[in-house]
Amino acid sequence: MLTVLIDYESGNLHSAAKAFQRMAREGDGGEVLVSARPEDVARADRIVLPGDGAFPACHTALAGAGEGSVLEALREAVEVRGRPFLGICVGMQLMAKVGHEYSETPGLGWIDGAVTRITPADPALKVPPMGWNVLVIDQPHPVLAGIETGQHAYFVHSYHMRVADPAQLIAHVDYGQPVTAIVGTGTMIGTQFHPEKSQATGLRLIANFLAWAP
């Protein structure tokens, strides 16, 4: 089994790759490869899209990554062949229909939602929230096996996805307003938090994703 982390110069690939490689070794999860090559994305059994930075810049980088179109290879693998997909941070936000950071930018359109700025009701709460927050699980998902409401995950972001379809909201956190933490539909799932920085909870999620057979 091959898991490909897409390198489009917009993700914290070093720590993410180490976490995925560790859990792959522990669970006989096969090979983990960091790549910007469309042919590697095309042959992947599982695909991970990390992301740090602004939505428009990440979208532009993804569309232009590698020799040829990584974006086309990603769409073919996930939309047509149903390869399991995990988006992380901005990689998750790119699953939405549209992002509203700086300018209106189209997303992948896999989740019915829009990415908007966090506006907590309490003015004492800083944006971006940086650090640990408590997960609230809204519905079960195989990638959340062994993960429960009350466990912590590591977040750093100023924007979040507002999901139109409640069935696609897997988990949220409370930060002066409900803030989307996990979304999912079909063979696709995304986390606003960084599982590679979320200690036992994040490593469990990565292991579950590597074992997921939707």
N, C-alpha and C positions, 0 to 999 in steps of 0.2 A: 504494500500500500504506500502511496506517495501523497504527502501533504505539502502543498506549495504555499509559502507566504509570499505574496506579491510585493516586489520591491519597486515602488514608484517614487522613491526619495521623499516619502511623506510619512514614514512610520518609524517607530522606535524598534527597529528590526533586531538589534543585538539581543536585548533582554527578552523579546518575544520569541525569537528563534531558540534561545537557550531553554526557555520554559517548555516550548513544544518538543524540543529534542529530548529533554529530560523525561517528560511524560510518555513520549513514544518509546523510549528505552525501557521504562518501568512497566509499560503495558503491552509491549510487543506491537507498537503502533506503526511500525514500518519506518520509512525514510521521511525526513523533514528537510525541505529544500527552500532556500530563499532565492527568488528568481524574478527577473524582469522580462523573461522570454515567453512570447505567446505559446510556443510549442510546449513549454513546460506546464503552463496553465492548462493547455489542451489535454495533456496526458495525466493530469493530477486526479487522484481519487477524492481528495478534499482540498478546499481552497480557503485561505485566510487572507483577509484584506485589513491590515493595520491602517493607522492614520493618525497623524498629529498635525495641527495647524488649522488653517481656515478652509472651510468647505469649498469655495471657488478654486483656490489654488490646488487643493487635493484632487478635485474633479479634473482640472486641466492636466495635472501631472499624470493621472491615471489614463486619460485619453491619449497621452503622448508617450507613455512609458514603453521602453523596449523597442525592438526592431519589428515594425509592423504594429498591429493593434492588440495590445494586451486587453483593452476593454472589449473588443470583439470576441477574443478567446474566452474571456470571463463570462460574457453573456451566453455564448454557445455552451460552455461547460455547465453553467448553473441553470439557465432557463430551459435549454433544450435537453441536455443529458442528465439533469437533476443531481449534479454533484453537490454533496454537502458543503455549505458555505458558512463561514463565520466572519462577520465584520466587527472590528474593534475600534472604539472611539469614533473618529471621523469616518473610518471604514464602515461603521454601523450607520452613521448619519447619511452616508452616500446611498444607502438602501432606500431612502425616502424618495418621494416624487419630486420634491423641490427643497432647496435651501435658501434661507433669507439672511445669510451672513454677508454683509457689505453690499451684495447685489443678489438679485433673484437668479439662481443657478439650478438647472435641472439635475436631478439625481438619477439613480438607476431605475426608480419606479417600482421596486419590489415590495415596498411597504407603503400603504396608503397613509401618508402623513407628510408633514412639513417640518423643517428644522428652523427653530426660532430661538431668540435669546431668552435665557432664564431671567425671570422677573419676580424674585421672591417678595412676598407681602411684607416681610420684616426688613426694613432698610438696613438693619445691623448685619444682615447676612451678606457676605461679600460675593461678588461675581468676578472671576470664576471661583466656584467652590473647589478647594484643593485639599485632598486627603480622603479620609475614610468616611463612608456613610453606610447606613443600615438598609439592607435589601428588604423589600416587601414583595413576596412572590404572589402574583395575581392569578397565575394558572400553571399547572404542572407542565413540564417539558422534559424529554429524555436527557437533554444536556444539563439539566439541573438536578439530576439524581443525586441525592445525598446533600443537597444545598437547601437550606430552609430560611424562611423569614427570620430576621434577626441577625443573620450573618453579615459581615462587613466586606465591602469591596472598595477599591481605590479609584477615585474620580479626580479629573482635572479638566474642566470644560466650561465654556460660557454659553454654549447653545445646546439645545436638546431637541429631540424629535417629539412633536405632538402627533399622536397616532389617531387617525380617524376611525379605525375599526378596532373596538376593544378586544376582539379575538386575537389581534396581532400584538397586544401588549402583554408581555410575559412577566415583567417585574418593574417596579419603580422604587424610588426613594423619596423621602419628604425633605425638601429644602426650602421652606417658606411657600412651597407649592409642590404638587406632585411632579417629579422629574423622571422621565422615562429612563429606565436602566437597562432593560432587555426587550428586544422585539423579535418576532419570529413568524414565519409562514412557510409551510411546506418543508423543503430541504434547506431553508435559509434561516440563520439566526444572527443577531447582532447584540453586542454589549457596549453600552456607553462607557463603562468602566474598563480599566486595563486588567485583564485576568492575570497577565504575567507579573503584575505588581501587587496582586491581591492575596498573596500568601496561600494558605491552604484552600481557601474558597476558590481562588482563581485557578490553582493547579487542578483541583477537582473538576472544574468546568472544562479545562483543556483536555483532561483525560477522558471525560465523558464525550466531548466532541470527537476525539480521535477514535472512539469506540462506537460512535453513532452510526446506525445503519437505517436511515429513514426509508 
